[in-house]
Amino acid sequence: PACHKIYFYLRRISLLFKFVFVNCMTLQTSSAIYEKILTGLGFSARGSNLLDTIRAKLTMKGQPMVIVMDEIDQLDSKNQTVLYSLFELPQLKNSRVILFGIANALDLTDRVLPHLQAYGCQPTLLHFAPYSRDEIVSILTDRLSECHAVIHPQAIQFCARKIAACTGDVRKALDICRRAVEVVESSTKTQQVLVPRPEHGYNLGSPKKAPLKVVNMAHISSVLADVFGSSAMGSKDLNATLPLQQKLLLCALVVLLKVRKLRDVPLGKLQEVYMRICQKHQCSTDQSDFQSLSTLLESRGLIAVKKHKNSGCARFASGG
């Protein structure tokens, strides 16, 4: 997991220099950053002017120091004196500190701190691009590698595609998957969806149990709709956002409803027509794909799947 890698990395670099990490979101005031820096580097935070203490400590001979500040856009103050004072620390004579600032805004230094260049304190900017669909899929798959098939691969692809299109924030993708798992677990209270694999040293027991319910595209779609709203799911422009196979399934339903003048379409008949259309367009598909697609389209309100009151267990589809 990423947290283990970060911990290992921080342990290694702590042998080379003193290191302090400050999450600025946790500070009550912007000036509280001075106390955090001093205590994090192992210095006393006593005195009336902590900034002068920091300057004195960082210019003394000794081990190099690294200060990492996350969410630095939270250090807003009058005339931005706190931010300016921090960015000048590496430029002090005999300074032995390297300063890293992390922010969501790409133009923070230009917009909020326009005088840095005049002071000779202009930092080097490193922009991290949003995660791509393939990168998000890789991260999600890696996180789930120690468990049984918790989330259907198509659902992972679907989640990654939507998050990459909206924000590119992998944390959001992980949160979406976590919430989808919780939804499934709450609907099957006797099951535990996240079950470790036997090869990882866990005894799962021998009694036979019902197969674990897997998070599918409908679960992911439902959570995405709750988080982003229906507009973010592309409801305004379905032609641009719907994948090809979903469009083909809708076309098959329209053919049966309009051309054959049917009010309700048996799912078996719909699947038959859909499979023929896929073969004509050379699109690979199987029964599980059809079930996932129909459930997903139903969750978006495009079709309605229901049991017919006069047909026993047969299921019928109609336009949403």
C-alpha positions as MATLAB code, in Angstrom:
seq = 'PACHKIYFYLRRISLLFKFVFVNCMTLQTSSAIYEKILTGLGFSARGSNLLDTIRAKLTMKGQPMVIVMDEIDQLDSKNQTVLYSLFELPQLKNSRVILFGIANALDLTDRVLPHLQAYGCQPTLLHFAPYSRDEIVSILTDRLSECHAVIHPQAIQFCARKIAACTGDVRKALDICRRAVEVVESSTKTQQVLVPRPEHGYNLGSPKKAPLKVVNMAHISSVLADVFGSSAMGSKDLNATLPLQQKLLLCALVVLLKVRKLRDVPLGKLQEVYMRICQKHQCSTDQSDFQSLSTLLESRGLIAVKKHKNSGCARFASGG';
ca = [
       0.000    0.000    0.000;
       1.053    3.575   -0.647;
       1.105    4.491    3.063;
       3.748    1.804    3.722;
       5.893    3.079    0.861;
       5.647    6.654    2.155;
       6.535    5.521    5.696;
       9.564    3.583    4.421;
      10.677    6.536    2.303;
      10.341    9.009    5.177;
      12.282    6.692    7.469;
      15.134    6.517    4.962;
      15.364   10.238    4.319;
      15.168   11.019    8.053;
      18.661    9.532    8.346;
      20.004   12.080    5.873;
      18.486   15.260    7.298;
      15.938   16.609    9.733;
      12.460   16.497    8.313;
       9.098   17.993    9.277;
       5.733   17.593    7.570;
       2.916   20.035    8.345;
      -0.664   19.730    7.134;
      -1.773   23.351    7.102;
      -5.427   22.315    7.172;
      -4.991   21.375   10.844;
      -3.734   24.799   11.960;
      -6.018   27.133   13.879;
      -4.229   30.228   12.570;
      -1.705   30.770    9.802;
       0.973   31.916   12.271;
       0.689   28.578   14.111;
       2.901   27.139   11.360;
       5.962   28.587   13.114;
       5.433   26.519   16.261;
       4.769   23.387   14.177;
       8.025   23.837   12.283;
      10.120   24.375   15.410;
       8.691   21.440   17.357;
       8.788   19.211   14.280;
      12.507   19.884   13.858;
      13.160   19.211   17.533;
      13.564   22.807   18.716;
      11.883   24.640   21.558;
       8.941   26.812   20.526;
       9.227   29.270   23.396;
       9.585   32.988   22.958;
       7.607   35.919   21.664;
       8.946   35.890   18.099;
       8.997   32.332   16.765;
       9.857   33.461   13.228;
      13.147   34.962   14.434;
      13.850   31.707   16.287;
      13.290   29.717   13.087;
      15.623   32.000   11.142;
      18.333   31.622   13.773;
      18.022   27.823   13.950;
      18.000   27.327   10.182;
      21.153   29.376    9.629;
      23.238   27.617   12.292;
      25.733   24.945   11.299;
      24.350   21.446   11.431;
      22.329   18.805    9.615;
      20.328   19.879    6.529;
      16.603   20.325    7.074;
      13.532   19.742    4.928;
      10.161   21.370    5.562;
       7.122   20.025    3.701;
       3.880   21.980    3.983;
       0.691   20.487    2.572;
      -2.305   22.684    1.683;
      -0.217   25.872    1.924;
      -3.072   27.847    0.388;
      -4.633   27.631    3.873;
      -1.911   29.943    5.267;
      -3.791   33.029    4.181;
      -2.957   36.107    6.264;
      -2.937   39.887    6.034;
      -0.652   40.899    3.154;
       0.364   37.203    3.000;
       3.156   37.915    5.494;
       3.260   34.297    6.723;
       3.706   32.804    3.259;
       6.293   35.407    2.258;
       8.269   34.782    5.462;
       8.304   31.029    4.795;
       9.412   31.284    1.177;
      12.316   33.530    2.157;
      13.784   30.930    4.558;
      15.809   29.016    1.924;
      17.280   32.320    0.681;
      18.708   33.364    4.058;
      22.499   33.515    4.300;
      23.893   30.129    5.406;
      20.388   28.649    5.322;
      20.346   24.848    5.453;
      16.664   24.301    4.722;
      14.789   23.055    1.667;
      11.148   24.095    1.546;
       8.360   22.187   -0.205;
       4.880   23.652   -0.518;
       1.925   21.627   -1.801;
      -1.247   23.300   -3.048;
      -4.199   22.519   -5.299;
      -3.997   25.816   -7.183;
      -1.481   25.746  -10.022;
      -1.103   29.535  -10.007;
      -0.806   30.035   -6.248;
       2.566   31.777   -6.242;
       1.703   34.033   -9.197;
      -1.753   34.952   -7.945;
      -1.285   35.126   -4.160;
       2.454   35.864   -3.910;
       3.268   38.120   -6.872;
       6.312   39.711   -5.183;
       8.329   36.514   -4.710;
      10.324   37.084   -7.868;
      11.181   40.646   -6.833;
      12.426   39.316   -3.490;
      14.530   36.654   -5.234;
      12.459   33.896   -3.650;
      10.646   32.528   -6.696;
      10.212   28.761   -6.128;
      10.571   26.043   -8.736;
       7.098   24.869   -9.770;
       6.314   21.208  -10.324;
       2.854   20.501  -11.725;
       1.314   17.061  -11.192;
      -1.164   16.226  -13.933;
      -4.486   14.565  -12.998;
      -4.460   10.780  -13.058;
      -5.462    9.175  -16.346;
      -8.012    6.392  -16.686;
      -5.329    3.716  -17.036;
      -3.426    5.001  -14.000;
      -6.580    4.978  -11.866;
      -7.406    1.444  -13.027;
      -3.884    0.328  -12.105;
      -4.109    1.857   -8.626;
      -7.566    0.426   -7.906;
      -6.527   -3.015   -9.143;
      -3.400   -2.922   -6.985;
      -5.402   -1.954   -3.892;
      -7.780   -4.879   -4.482;
      -5.084   -7.422   -5.333;
      -5.024   -8.976   -1.851;
      -8.772   -9.624   -1.824;
     -11.123  -11.823   -3.783;
     -12.897  -10.303   -6.782;
     -14.643   -7.538   -4.857;
     -15.351   -5.172   -7.735;
     -16.117   -6.344  -11.246;
     -13.372   -5.326  -13.708;
     -15.916   -3.478  -15.842;
     -17.018   -1.524  -12.756;
     -13.391   -0.561  -12.072;
     -13.014    0.613  -15.667;
     -16.274    2.545  -15.418;
     -15.263    4.261  -12.162;
     -11.811    5.131  -13.518;
     -13.247    6.566  -16.724;
     -15.703    8.794  -14.876;
     -13.203   10.044  -12.296;
     -10.576   10.728  -14.969;
     -13.139   12.758  -16.916;
     -14.369   14.722  -13.881;
     -11.391   15.392  -11.595;
      -8.567   12.909  -12.109;
      -8.347   12.641   -8.314;
      -7.498    9.047   -7.414;
      -8.573    9.667   -3.824;
     -12.077   10.266   -5.115;
     -11.954    7.003   -7.069;
     -10.877    5.097   -3.957;
     -13.663    6.738   -1.978;
     -16.241    5.836   -4.634;
     -15.167    2.192   -4.562;
     -15.151    2.138   -0.766;
     -18.688    3.506   -0.619;
     -19.867    1.037   -3.255;
     -18.463   -1.838   -1.185;
     -20.301   -0.482    1.859;
     -23.537   -0.373   -0.136;
     -23.162   -4.024   -1.120;
     -22.198   -5.091    2.403;
     -25.201   -3.299    3.879;
     -27.491   -5.120    1.437;
     -25.944   -8.494    2.323;
     -25.330   -8.148    6.042;
     -24.259  -11.759    6.504;
     -21.434  -11.449    3.989;
     -18.107   -9.705    4.184;
     -17.225   -8.394    0.744;
     -13.576   -7.559    1.416;
     -12.207  -11.043    2.155;
      -8.430  -11.709    2.007;
      -7.197  -14.375   -0.377;
      -6.099  -17.721    1.126;
      -2.570  -17.420   -0.310;
      -1.959  -14.399    1.923;
      -1.955  -16.613    5.017;
      -5.560  -16.323    6.161;
      -7.756  -19.293    7.040;
     -11.106  -18.652    5.456;
     -12.672  -21.840    6.800;
     -14.088  -24.817    4.966;
     -17.916  -24.510    5.184;
     -19.505  -23.770    1.832;
     -21.160  -20.399    1.646;
     -23.165  -18.504   -0.909;
     -20.949  -16.803   -3.498;
     -19.891  -13.328   -2.495;
     -21.830  -10.518   -4.085;
     -19.592   -8.395   -6.281;
     -19.741   -4.630   -6.728;
     -20.960   -4.030  -10.268;
     -21.367   -1.003  -12.516;
     -24.813   -0.224  -11.127;
     -23.410    0.160   -7.600;
     -20.582    2.379   -8.848;
     -22.994    4.429  -10.961;
     -25.318    4.956   -8.001;
     -22.494    6.213   -5.776;
     -21.142    8.441   -8.542;
     -24.579    9.967   -8.986;
     -24.755   10.703   -5.246;
     -21.294   12.279   -5.215;
     -21.306   14.283   -8.436;
     -24.999   14.565   -9.258;
     -26.705   13.340  -12.389;
     -25.293   16.178  -14.510;
     -21.745   14.952  -13.916;
     -22.787   11.531  -15.132;
     -23.382   12.925  -18.574;
     -27.172   12.992  -18.587;
     -27.125   16.234  -20.605;
     -25.289   14.659  -23.519;
     -25.849   10.923  -23.573;
     -24.635   10.599  -27.138;
     -21.200   11.848  -26.094;
     -20.889    9.952  -22.814;
     -22.607    6.595  -23.284;
     -20.214    3.782  -24.244;
     -20.869    2.034  -27.555;
     -22.260   -1.170  -26.053;
     -24.795    0.749  -23.967;
     -25.885    2.606  -27.096;
     -26.271   -0.694  -28.952;
     -28.405   -2.096  -26.151;
     -30.646    0.973  -26.277;
     -30.887    0.603  -30.063;
     -31.957   -3.019  -29.651;
     -34.661   -1.953  -27.212;
     -35.877    0.809  -29.544;
     -36.073   -1.663  -32.425;
     -38.267   -4.006  -30.421;
     -40.428   -1.241  -28.931;
     -40.950    0.851  -32.059;
     -40.518   -1.417  -35.065;
     -42.263   -4.443  -33.578;
     -44.645   -2.236  -31.613;
     -44.083   -4.029  -28.309;
     -44.981   -2.371  -25.028;
     -42.715   -4.512  -22.859;
     -39.771   -6.545  -24.127;
     -38.710   -9.838  -22.502;
     -35.069   -9.594  -21.465;
     -34.320  -12.824  -23.271;
     -35.603  -11.362  -26.534;
     -33.740   -8.115  -25.922;
     -30.523  -10.028  -25.313;
     -31.022  -12.003  -28.528;
     -31.409   -8.847  -30.626;
     -28.556   -7.125  -28.792;
     -26.208  -10.060  -29.447;
     -27.049   -9.987  -33.155;
     -26.323   -6.247  -33.316;
     -22.999   -6.749  -31.515;
     -22.015   -9.509  -33.922;
     -22.885   -7.275  -36.872;
     -20.675   -4.496  -35.494;
     -17.988   -6.984  -34.357;
     -18.339   -6.101  -30.675;
     -17.510   -8.915  -28.258;
     -20.047   -9.530  -25.502;
     -21.429  -12.270  -23.272;
     -24.338  -12.850  -20.908;
     -22.664  -11.194  -17.923;
     -21.965   -8.104  -20.054;
     -25.613   -7.902  -21.030;
     -26.783   -8.172  -17.427;
     -24.347   -5.493  -16.268;
     -25.293   -3.141  -19.101;
     -29.023   -3.520  -18.530;
     -28.603   -2.912  -14.797;
     -26.436    0.131  -15.465;
     -28.913    1.634  -17.937;
     -31.691    1.038  -15.431;
     -29.717    2.854  -12.719;
     -29.439    5.857  -15.065;
     -33.181    5.845  -15.629;
     -32.919    5.021  -19.340;
     -34.765    1.705  -19.136;
     -37.032    0.000  -16.617;
     -36.592   -3.682  -15.788;
     -39.472   -5.341  -13.987;
     -41.294   -8.592  -13.465;
     -44.499   -8.921  -15.440;
     -47.432   -9.694  -13.168;
     -48.804  -12.345  -15.543;
     -45.517  -13.967  -16.523;
     -44.118  -15.490  -13.340;
     -40.350  -14.909  -13.050;
     -39.920  -13.528  -16.556;
     -38.416  -10.030  -16.645;
     -39.345   -7.316  -19.090;
     -37.669   -4.091  -20.173;
     -39.260   -0.869  -21.326;
     -38.082    2.644  -22.077;
     -37.199    4.724  -19.029;
];
